[in-house]
Structure formats: structure tokens, C-alpha cells
């Protein structure tokens, strides 16, 4: 039996709904952010238009945070 490796596309006439598309988070240098683990910080660098990673200064330390940005929020 062959294993299916790709993502399934819902057909337009399917009674099942397509999974919701999660909007991408955009960060810019200078944005104030909060992180669930590190607390409040400021974005000091963005790699690859935010697709690769975001460098955030939290005061006592700097952290390189890569997607998905589920714990990082813009204030």
C-alpha cells in the first residue's frame, strides 16, 4: 500500500470545509512584542521578511525566534 505524502485539497463541491488559513504574523524592526516565555521585548532584527526568524531583545537577553510565532504577539 502506498502512503500518501501530500496535503489533500478539498474539492469545490465537497460538503466538508477546508481547514481555515491562519494569517501570517508580520514583524518589523522596532515593534514592541510580548512572548509567553520571555516577556516584553523589542524586535531588533528580521530575517527573510519574517519567514525565517525574528531577533528580539528582551532586556536581559536576546532571542532568535523562528516560526510558527504562536507565543509571540505585537503590542
C-alpha distance (Angstrom), angle and dihedral (degrees) to the residues before:
residue distance angle dihedral
X1 . . .
X2 3.79 . .
X3 3.79 117.4 .
X4 3.82 116.7 -130.8
X5 3.81 110.0 -127.6
X6 3.81 104.2 175.9
X7 3.77 130.9 81.0
X8 3.77 114.2 -96.3
X9 3.78 117.8 -118.8
X10 3.80 115.9 -143.0
X11 3.78 113.3 -125.8
X12 3.82 116.4 -117.6
X13 3.81 91.8 -118.8
X14 3.83 94.8 43.6
X15 3.82 117.8 125.0
X16 3.80 89.1 -141.8
X17 3.79 117.5 86.8
X18 3.77 121.9 -122.5
X19 3.81 115.5 -112.8
X20 3.81 110.6 -92.3
X21 3.79 116.4 -100.1
X22 3.80 111.1 -120.6
X23 3.82 111.0 -138.3
X24 3.80 115.0 -119.1
X25 3.77 117.9 -111.0
X26 3.80 114.1 -125.2
X27 3.79 122.1 -154.9
X28 3.79 129.0 -172.7
X29 3.79 131.1 -167.3
X30 3.80 108.7 -86.6
X31 3.83 96.7 27.6
X32 3.79 115.5 139.7
X33 3.79 109.6 -128.8
X34 3.77 140.2 176.2
X35 3.79 126.2 -144.4
X36 3.81 125.9 -162.1
X37 3.81 92.3 -130.6
X38 3.84 105.7 28.6
X39 3.82 102.0 33.6
X40 3.82 126.3 -145.3
X41 3.78 120.9 4.7
X42 3.80 148.1 146.5
X43 3.82 127.0 -114.8
X44 3.82 109.4 -115.9
X45 3.80 99.4 170.7
X46 3.79 141.8 17.5
X47 3.80 121.4 -159.8
X48 3.80 120.0 -153.4
X49 3.82 98.7 -8.2
X50 3.82 88.6 -55.1
X51 3.81 93.3 -59.0
X52 3.81 94.2 105.7
X53 3.83 107.4 33.3
X54 3.80 147.2 -41.3
X55 3.81 123.1 -131.7
X56 3.81 111.3 -144.7
X57 3.82 128.9 -172.6
X58 3.81 110.2 -145.3
X59 3.81 95.4 -179.9
X60 3.78 99.6 -108.9
X61 3.80 94.4 42.9
X62 3.79 144.1 7.3
X63 3.79 120.8 -126.2
X64 3.78 131.5 -165.2
X65 3.80 106.0 -143.7
X66 3.79 120.2 -167.1
X67 3.83 129.0 -163.9
X68 2.93 138.7 -47.1
X69 3.77 90.8 63.4
X70 3.79 94.7 -162.9
X71 3.83 93.9 139.6
X72 3.83 97.6 39.2
X73 3.81 120.7 85.4
X74 3.82 133.1 177.4
X75 3.80 114.6 -125.2
